[in-house]
Amino acid sequence: MATVVAQMLRPRLFRDVGLLLPVAALVLGPVGFLAWMGFGQGLGDVLAWASELDLPRTVGRVFLLATAITGLAAVMGVPLAWLTVRSDLPGRRIIRWLAPLPLAIPPYIGAIVYQIVFAPTGSLNTVLAGILGLPPGTQVLSIYGIAGAAWVLSLFVFPYIFLLVAAGLERMNPSLEEVARATGMSRWRVFFKVTLPMLRPALLAGGLMVFLYAWADFGVVSLLRVRTLTTIVYDYVQGTMDWAIPASLSIFLTLITLAVLVAELRILGRGTYAQVTGTSRPAPPVPLGPWRIPAMAFGSVVLLGALGVPVGVLAFQASRLTPSAAWAFLARQVPYITNSLLTASAGASVAIVLALVTGWLQARRRLGRGVSTLFQIGYAIPGTVLGLGMVGFFQAAVPWLYGSPAVLVAGYLVLFVTPALQGVSAALAQISSSLEDAARGLGRGPLATFWEVTLPLVRPGLVGAWVLVFILCMRELAATLILRPPGFDTLPVRIWIHTMDVGPVPTASLLALVLVAIVALPWLGLVLLGRRGIPIGW
């Protein structure tokens, strides 16, 4: 006991822990505020509002939606990953490069696009009405509801599963499958009995990311008129000052999110997925034979729906504006674009600094693991929930700061510091501490060693992590809607407000195209960094 106390009294330990305590408060403060407000009700009040909101049916609807999105994303991502990594599919390298790009398109932009495509007077329903002999303007197919939301979201989140499964296939030793084939198994049996079980960690990780994203989504479900827990929280925040119901719903959402995370850890902990067959080697491409054309058609349909249709429809709609009208409209949007760029840049920069400090303490001094866990909790909390908690926390704890863009930046920090930490930790893990020890042995101080040795070596990883967090901040909608100061709109907020007020008109498409371009350019750079083997956090 005395030894432990002596270690705790070390000045360096106090300094290191002191650097991280404010961050812990930033994560736990909003969650604690929501818990205090939510658990302050009596059981009768909880049952009353649960009945009023028809909570069981709402939870069932959200669970059905998230499950459908996860299943559709797996149907798209897993076969596409196998085709690009293990088969002789023509153009597989191009598909491998294009498949992650839908992540650069915010899903709520995709919802706007498919609102246009499935409009009663849109091209799709016009053609179908003509074929069926129905009057012009008849809406044969509708994008609104659970089915439409599931389709739209799955198109823009399937790359999470694709990236992880493709990486798992590349790491897998093909000799395992060759031995199974030698025993007389068909290719289908080998895939389901050998390949798929070895991919379970990647599938679970990708599926978890998709499920949690769908569970917490706000933009798509609000635009496509699906009532979920996040839309209820937002409606209450906008329409009343009574914190009890949204706080209770937020705690409920958070508890379910944490339960899903724990379930994934338990499932992964029950199996062993390590390969003990020695050094891996590239697998020879599997000839597709007569399945080549259906496989090409499958890949084309997925990429057309996730990339071709969104970009093409937005460009076509925006082109309906005259050049002078388009430039005049964009000139009026410059303040909102500037707000987005400044807050996203600030959020990414602060997140990288914090991730660098935490990652270095975790790697070199075995500290920061508890804070890393807190970061993961913040990353898993839906944006609407975090926004609500931070509003209450800042109003109570730092009222002089509430109502400033700093609160929005703090929200981005809590939401997205985890991807930054993953990228920084991956970069630090590739640097031997002996390099730093050698520099200190030559008389260099800790700061000089960090600046002259560590920082140059991790700089590529820092750049990749910064770009990733910048993209996430730039496209964030739910937390921004709640945390933005009055009159401080960002590009996603203007797109959402414009679409909700007047529908997916050409001006909304032009704004959406601008956001896609701003996000896509650094995303392309991020993909190139990843292809060069630079740690970028995914």
Beta strands, then each sheet from edge to edge (+ up, - down):
end
